[in-house]
Amino acid sequence: MEEEDAIRYDGAVREIQSDEKKIASFVKENIIVTTSASKTFNKSINIVESNQREISDALSALRTAVENITIESRELKIHSRVLVLVSMIGNNLLTISFKIQDLVESIMFSKSNALHPGILTPKELYTELINNYRFIPPTKKLPTLLSLENIHTILNISTISGYMTKNERFPFKQKNASALDPVSNSVPDEVERRSPAPPSLRISKN
């Protein structure tokens, strides 16, 4: 019996030792797995943090780009408004240039005893004469029938003069040659049209 007990005891000891080795190996394997999982987790965390930094940098760059676009849009609007104003100024200067040219030509025409159409067209002259015909004294009359067909004849026998007044306007006066009564020495009929002169440039000295 003692020999059998010794064999059992010895077998039990070897079994326990074998189990201890298995347990130790199992624990070691679990430690290795846990360490590997921990490293993988840390690596994933690092990747997430890196991606977060990249996303943050991308958002910052996007914000800067949007701000630049806003600034460029404002500058573009300002540039567009400036172009519109410059165009308006250019158109106004061109209009003034045409007005000055018409005025100069009108003065030259008046020196040749001709009425420039920019001052008064033949049709406008006819309308003026029709509207004021009733004011002509009964002792005077036009040398020809007052009609639109005869308006050029009336212009040809009229005297055109231009002069500058104190308020910087150029009145162009047409004196209609009328058949005067031998007894009356009245002034011939007049039709006057005023044209504004360009304003003089005054520079104040501080």
Residue frames as qw, qx, qy, qz and C-alpha x, y, z in Angstrom:
[[0.000, 0.886, 0.464, 0.000, 0.00, 0.00, 0.00],
 [0.310, -0.777, 0.095, 0.539, 2.79, 2.36, 0.77],
 [0.386, -0.121, 0.592, 0.697, 4.29, 1.79, -2.63],
 [0.175, 0.613, 0.674, 0.373, 0.98, 2.47, -4.39],
 [0.158, -0.917, -0.283, 0.233, 0.42, 5.61, -2.33],
 [0.388, -0.555, 0.302, 0.671, 3.88, 6.79, -3.25],
 [0.324, 0.195, 0.674, 0.634, 3.15, 6.22, -6.94],
 [0.026, 0.807, 0.569, 0.157, -0.16, 8.12, -6.68],
 [0.290, -0.849, -0.084, 0.433, 1.47, 10.93, -4.79],
 [0.399, -0.322, 0.467, 0.721, 4.25, 11.14, -7.31],
 [0.234, 0.443, 0.696, 0.515, 1.72, 11.15, -10.19],
 [0.089, -0.892, -0.438, 0.065, -0.33, 13.84, -8.48],
 [0.355, -0.701, 0.132, 0.604, 2.78, 15.99, -8.00],
 [0.344, -0.047, 0.601, 0.720, 3.76, 15.59, -11.66],
 [0.112, 0.662, 0.673, 0.310, 0.19, 16.44, -12.71],
 [0.200, -0.900, -0.245, 0.301, 0.19, 19.54, -10.53],
 [0.375, -0.499, 0.347, 0.699, 3.55, 20.58, -11.96],
 [0.284, 0.258, 0.699, 0.604, 2.22, 20.03, -15.47],
 [0.011, -0.830, -0.551, -0.086, -0.89, 22.09, -14.67],
 [0.304, -0.797, -0.026, 0.521, 1.30, 24.85, -13.24],
 [0.356, -0.197, 0.526, 0.747, 3.29, 24.93, -16.46],
 [0.153, 0.537, 0.706, 0.435, 0.09, 25.07, -18.50],
 [0.158, -0.891, -0.388, 0.174, -1.27, 27.85, -16.29],
 [0.362, -0.625, 0.193, 0.664, 2.00, 29.74, -16.51],
 [0.301, 0.065, 0.644, 0.700, 2.05, 29.34, -20.30],
 [0.037, 0.715, 0.659, 0.230, -1.61, 30.43, -20.54],
 [0.245, -0.868, -0.201, 0.383, -0.98, 33.47, -18.36],
 [0.378, -0.402, 0.387, 0.739, 2.09, 34.34, -20.42],
 [0.229, 0.339, 0.702, 0.583, 0.11, 34.04, -23.67],
 [0.075, -0.846, -0.527, -0.027, -2.66, 36.23, -22.24],
 [0.330, -0.741, 0.022, 0.584, -0.12, 38.81, -21.14],
 [0.333, -0.116, 0.555, 0.753, 1.35, 38.83, -24.66],
 [0.097, 0.585, 0.698, 0.401, -2.13, 39.18, -26.19],
 [0.205, -0.879, -0.363, 0.231, -3.03, 41.97, -23.76],
 [0.360, -0.564, 0.227, 0.708, 0.21, 43.81, -24.50],
 [0.261, 0.135, 0.663, 0.689, -0.35, 43.44, -28.24],
 [0.016, -0.747, -0.636, -0.193, -3.94, 44.67, -27.91],
 [0.290, -0.821, -0.171, 0.461, -2.75, 47.60, -25.82],
 [0.333, -0.324, 0.417, 0.781, -0.16, 48.52, -28.46],
 [0.151, 0.400, 0.719, 0.548, -2.77, 48.23, -31.21],
 [0.140, -0.843, -0.515, 0.075, -5.19, 50.39, -29.20],
 [0.322, -0.703, 0.049, 0.632, -2.50, 53.02, -28.58],
 [0.295, -0.047, 0.586, 0.753, -1.63, 52.99, -32.27],
 [0.044, 0.636, 0.695, 0.334, -5.30, 53.49, -33.15],
 [0.236, -0.858, -0.304, 0.340, -5.52, 56.36, -30.66],
 [0.344, -0.473, 0.298, 0.755, -2.45, 57.97, -32.25],
 [0.206, 0.253, 0.692, 0.644, -3.98, 57.59, -35.72],
 [0.081, -0.796, -0.596, -0.069, -7.24, 59.15, -34.51],
 [0.300, -0.789, -0.083, 0.530, -5.35, 62.06, -32.92],
 [0.328, -0.215, 0.493, 0.777, -3.33, 62.53, -36.11],
 [0.104, 0.497, 0.716, 0.479, -6.51, 62.52, -38.20],
 [0.184, -0.852, -0.448, 0.197, -8.08, 64.99, -35.79],
 [0.313, -0.610, 0.154, 0.711, -5.11, 67.35, -36.21],
 [0.234, 0.059, 0.650, 0.721, -5.31, 67.02, -40.00],
 [0.018, -0.696, -0.681, -0.226, -9.06, 67.71, -39.92],
 [0.263, -0.825, -0.239, 0.440, -8.46, 70.72, -37.67],
 [0.298, -0.388, 0.375, 0.787, -5.79, 72.04, -40.05],
 [0.152, 0.326, 0.735, 0.575, -8.10, 71.46, -43.02],
 [0.109, -0.817, -0.565, 0.030, -10.95, 73.32, -41.29],
 [0.299, -0.718, 0.002, 0.629, -8.59, 76.19, -40.47],
 [0.252, -0.129, 0.566, 0.774, -7.44, 76.35, -44.09],
 [0.050, 0.560, 0.746, 0.358, -11.07, 76.23, -45.25],
 [0.189, -0.845, -0.387, 0.317, -12.00, 79.06, -42.87],
 [0.281, -0.541, 0.249, 0.753, -9.11, 81.15, -44.19],
 [0.198, 0.150, 0.712, 0.656, -10.14, 80.41, -47.78],
 [0.032, -0.740, -0.663, -0.107, -13.73, 81.46, -47.06],
 [0.237, -0.805, -0.145, 0.524, -12.50, 84.68, -45.45],
 [0.273, -0.308, 0.473, 0.779, -10.30, 85.38, -48.46],
 [0.124, 0.423, 0.760, 0.477, -13.22, 84.71, -50.81],
 [0.117, -0.840, -0.500, 0.175, -15.37, 87.12, -48.78],
 [0.262, -0.677, 0.119, 0.677, -12.67, 89.80, -48.94],
 [0.228, -0.059, 0.654, 0.719, -12.17, 89.24, -52.67],
 [0.066, 0.625, 0.743, 0.230, -15.94, 89.38, -53.19],
 [0.147, -0.866, -0.278, 0.390, -16.12, 92.71, -51.35],
 [0.263, -0.502, 0.373, 0.735, -13.17, 94.03, -53.33],
 [0.216, 0.232, 0.768, 0.557, -14.83, 92.84, -56.54],
 [0.006, 0.801, 0.598, -0.007, -18.07, 94.64, -55.61],
 [0.208, -0.802, -0.004, 0.560, -16.12, 97.81, -54.80],
 [0.292, -0.237, 0.594, 0.711, -14.19, 97.47, -58.06],
 [0.168, 0.494, 0.771, 0.365, -17.45, 97.00, -59.95],
 [0.068, -0.884, -0.404, 0.226, -18.99, 100.08, -58.30],
 [0.271, -0.634, 0.248, 0.680, -15.89, 102.13, -59.11],
 [0.269, 0.061, 0.720, 0.637, -16.11, 101.03, -62.75],
 [0.078, 0.722, 0.674, 0.136, -19.79, 102.05, -62.85],
 [0.168, -0.876, -0.155, 0.425, -18.97, 105.47, -61.37],
 [0.308, -0.416, 0.473, 0.713, -16.05, 105.95, -63.76],
 [0.232, 0.343, 0.769, 0.488, -18.33, 105.00, -66.66],
 [0.009, -0.855, -0.513, 0.080, -20.97, 107.49, -65.49],
 [0.240, -0.767, 0.104, 0.586, -18.35, 110.24, -65.14],
 [0.326, -0.139, 0.647, 0.675, -17.01, 109.39, -68.60],
 [0.166, 0.584, 0.730, 0.313, -20.49, 109.55, -70.12],
 [0.104, -0.904, -0.311, 0.273, -21.19, 112.88, -68.40],
 [0.298, -0.592, 0.329, 0.672, -17.87, 114.30, -69.60],
 [0.294, 0.151, 0.738, 0.588, -18.66, 113.10, -73.11],
 [0.068, 0.784, 0.612, 0.084, -22.08, 114.77, -72.93],
 [0.204, -0.859, -0.046, 0.468, -20.49, 118.00, -71.67],
 [0.369, -0.293, 0.544, 0.695, -17.94, 117.78, -74.48],
 [0.223, 0.462, 0.729, 0.453, -20.73, 117.51, -77.04],
 [0.069, -0.893, -0.419, 0.146, -22.55, 120.44, -75.40],
 [0.297, -0.700, 0.197, 0.618, -19.40, 122.57, -75.52],
 [0.336, 0.000, 0.678, 0.654, -18.84, 121.59, -79.15],
 [0.122, 0.697, 0.664, 0.241, -22.44, 122.55, -80.00],
 [0.182, -0.893, -0.212, 0.352, -22.01, 125.85, -78.15],
 [0.334, -0.483, 0.406, 0.701, -18.78, 126.71, -79.96],
 [0.254, 0.253, 0.741, 0.568, -20.34, 125.78, -83.30],
 [0.020, 0.820, 0.571, -0.018, -23.42, 127.87, -82.42],
 [0.216, -0.799, 0.036, 0.560, -21.22, 130.91, -81.79],
 [0.287, -0.229, 0.614, 0.698, -19.42, 130.35, -85.09],
 [0.181, 0.524, 0.767, 0.321, -22.77, 129.94, -86.84],
 [0.050, -0.880, -0.388, 0.270, -24.06, 133.19, -85.33],
 [0.242, -0.604, 0.290, 0.702, -21.02, 135.03, -86.70],
 [0.117, 0.016, 0.746, 0.656, -22.09, 133.78, -90.12],
 [0.470, 0.078, 0.060, -0.877, -25.65, 134.91, -89.39],
 [0.620, -0.042, -0.715, -0.321, -26.87, 131.31, -89.13],
 [0.639, -0.434, 0.332, -0.542, -28.85, 129.67, -86.35],
 [0.152, 0.281, -0.946, 0.050, -27.37, 126.39, -85.14],
 [0.670, -0.280, -0.526, -0.443, -30.02, 123.64, -84.79],
 [0.525, -0.163, -0.703, 0.451, -28.59, 122.83, -81.34],
 [0.015, 0.088, 0.330, -0.940, -29.94, 126.21, -80.18],
 [0.528, 0.409, 0.358, -0.652, -33.20, 126.32, -82.06],
 [0.375, 0.144, 0.824, 0.400, -34.40, 124.05, -84.85],
 [0.150, -0.110, -0.414, -0.891, -36.49, 125.46, -87.70],
 [0.431, -0.476, -0.719, -0.266, -39.53, 123.64, -86.35],
 [0.414, -0.519, -0.511, 0.546, -38.95, 125.07, -82.85],
 [0.106, -0.160, 0.072, 0.979, -38.55, 128.55, -84.35],
 [0.281, -0.306, -0.600, -0.683, -41.82, 128.11, -86.19],
 [0.472, -0.551, -0.683, 0.081, -43.54, 127.06, -82.94],
 [0.332, -0.397, -0.298, 0.802, -42.06, 130.06, -81.09],
 [0.043, 0.000, -0.276, -0.960, -43.26, 132.45, -83.78],
 [0.379, -0.427, -0.694, -0.438, -46.73, 130.90, -83.81],
 [0.473, -0.551, -0.607, 0.323, -47.01, 131.18, -80.02],
 [0.277, -0.515, -0.165, 0.794, -45.84, 134.80, -80.02],
 [0.221, 0.348, 0.539, 0.734, -47.38, 135.99, -83.28],
 [0.181, -0.812, -0.534, -0.151, -50.23, 137.68, -81.43],
 [0.434, -0.721, -0.121, 0.526, -47.75, 139.98, -79.69],
 [0.425, 0.116, 0.355, 0.824, -46.54, 141.48, -82.97],
 [0.134, 0.496, 0.224, -0.828, -47.79, 145.07, -83.20],
 [0.581, 0.618, 0.522, -0.091, -50.46, 145.65, -85.84],
 [0.238, 0.898, -0.194, -0.314, -48.18, 148.17, -87.54],
 [0.010, -0.573, 0.789, 0.223, -45.72, 145.41, -88.39],
 [0.942, 0.141, 0.162, -0.259, -45.90, 142.11, -90.17],
 [0.660, -0.279, 0.601, 0.354, -43.61, 139.37, -91.39],
 [0.192, 0.534, -0.458, -0.684, -42.29, 139.78, -94.93],
 [0.397, 0.093, -0.820, -0.402, -43.68, 136.39, -95.87],
 [0.779, -0.336, -0.227, -0.479, -46.47, 134.08, -94.84],
 [0.299, -0.500, 0.736, -0.345, -45.75, 132.39, -91.51],
 [0.962, 0.055, -0.065, -0.259, -45.67, 128.70, -92.34],
 [0.776, -0.408, 0.438, 0.200, -43.31, 125.81, -91.77],
 [0.766, 0.432, 0.299, 0.369, -42.44, 125.81, -95.48],
 [0.271, 0.864, -0.010, 0.424, -41.34, 129.47, -95.30],
 [0.640, -0.754, 0.022, 0.148, -39.38, 129.19, -92.06],
 [0.741, -0.081, 0.219, 0.630, -36.03, 128.92, -93.91],
 [0.274, 0.671, 0.251, 0.642, -36.84, 132.10, -95.83],
 [0.392, -0.893, -0.083, -0.207, -37.53, 133.87, -92.54],
 [0.783, -0.476, 0.128, 0.379, -34.23, 132.56, -91.16],
 [0.653, 0.266, 0.246, 0.665, -32.31, 133.74, -94.23],
 [0.108, 0.705, 0.151, 0.684, -33.55, 137.32, -93.90],
 [0.592, -0.791, -0.141, -0.055, -33.13, 137.44, -90.11],
 [0.230, 0.719, -0.504, 0.420, -30.17, 138.69, -88.12],
 [0.879, -0.338, -0.320, 0.103, -28.57, 136.22, -85.68],
 [0.123, 0.715, -0.454, 0.517, -26.40, 137.45, -82.80],
 [0.823, -0.356, -0.421, 0.140, -24.89, 135.82, -79.72],
 [0.066, 0.678, -0.395, 0.616, -23.41, 137.36, -76.59],
 [0.552, -0.169, -0.734, 0.356, -22.59, 136.40, -73.01],
 [0.385, -0.777, -0.148, -0.476, -24.51, 137.73, -70.00],
 [0.167, -0.637, 0.568, -0.493, -23.44, 138.17, -66.38],
 [0.797, -0.231, 0.442, -0.341, -25.02, 134.86, -65.37],
 [0.213, -0.395, 0.844, 0.294, -22.71, 133.06, -67.82],
 [0.620, 0.422, 0.657, -0.079, -25.34, 132.28, -70.41],
 [0.150, -0.148, 0.544, 0.812, -25.17, 132.74, -74.15],
 [0.500, 0.583, 0.461, -0.445, -28.42, 134.22, -75.47],
 [0.269, 0.050, 0.666, 0.694, -28.82, 133.76, -79.21],
 [0.292, 0.597, 0.356, -0.657, -31.14, 136.42, -80.53],
 [0.329, 0.299, 0.699, 0.560, -32.90, 136.35, -83.86],
 [0.191, 0.500, 0.147, -0.832, -34.25, 139.59, -85.22],
 [0.483, 0.468, 0.716, 0.186, -36.93, 138.94, -87.79],
 [0.076, -0.095, 0.297, 0.947, -36.82, 141.36, -90.67],
 [0.210, 0.620, 0.731, -0.194, -40.33, 142.72, -90.74],
 [0.196, 0.546, 0.391, 0.715, -42.01, 145.21, -93.01],
 [0.198, -0.383, -0.446, 0.784, -42.04, 148.35, -90.87],
 [0.158, 0.871, 0.464, -0.007, -44.72, 150.96, -91.14],
 [0.459, 0.544, 0.020, 0.703, -43.19, 154.09, -92.73],
 [0.267, -0.800, 0.051, -0.536, -44.34, 156.19, -89.79],
 [0.811, -0.564, 0.130, -0.084, -43.41, 153.71, -87.07],
 [0.379, 0.652, -0.629, 0.188, -39.77, 153.07, -86.25],
 [0.837, -0.426, 0.221, -0.264, -40.40, 150.06, -84.05],
 [0.195, -0.526, 0.825, 0.074, -37.72, 147.47, -83.23],
 [0.620, 0.148, -0.658, -0.400, -38.06, 144.30, -85.33],
 [0.891, -0.335, -0.011, -0.306, -39.55, 141.20, -83.72],
 [0.114, 0.586, -0.776, 0.202, -37.11, 139.15, -81.68],
 [0.946, -0.214, -0.184, -0.161, -36.97, 135.52, -80.68],
 [0.001, -0.712, 0.639, -0.292, -34.40, 134.71, -78.03],
 [0.953, -0.165, -0.253, -0.031, -33.05, 131.35, -76.86],
 [0.220, -0.800, 0.519, -0.204, -30.57, 131.09, -74.00],
 [0.909, 0.115, -0.387, 0.104, -27.98, 128.34, -73.77],
 [0.629, -0.759, 0.155, 0.069, -26.01, 127.74, -70.55],
 [0.412, 0.726, -0.529, 0.153, -22.26, 128.18, -70.78],
 [0.806, -0.075, -0.523, 0.268, -19.93, 125.61, -69.18],
 [0.509, -0.859, -0.057, 0.024, -19.20, 126.56, -65.55],
 [0.327, 0.760, -0.461, 0.321, -15.83, 128.19, -64.96],
 [0.830, -0.175, -0.444, 0.289, -13.36, 126.25, -62.82],
 [0.168, -0.836, 0.248, -0.460, -12.57, 128.06, -59.59],
 [0.772, -0.044, -0.526, 0.354, -9.80, 126.67, -57.36],
 [0.420, -0.882, 0.008, -0.213, -9.76, 127.97, -53.80],
 [0.517, 0.443, -0.543, 0.492, -6.36, 128.54, -52.22],
 [0.711, -0.624, -0.319, 0.054, -6.08, 127.45, -48.60]]
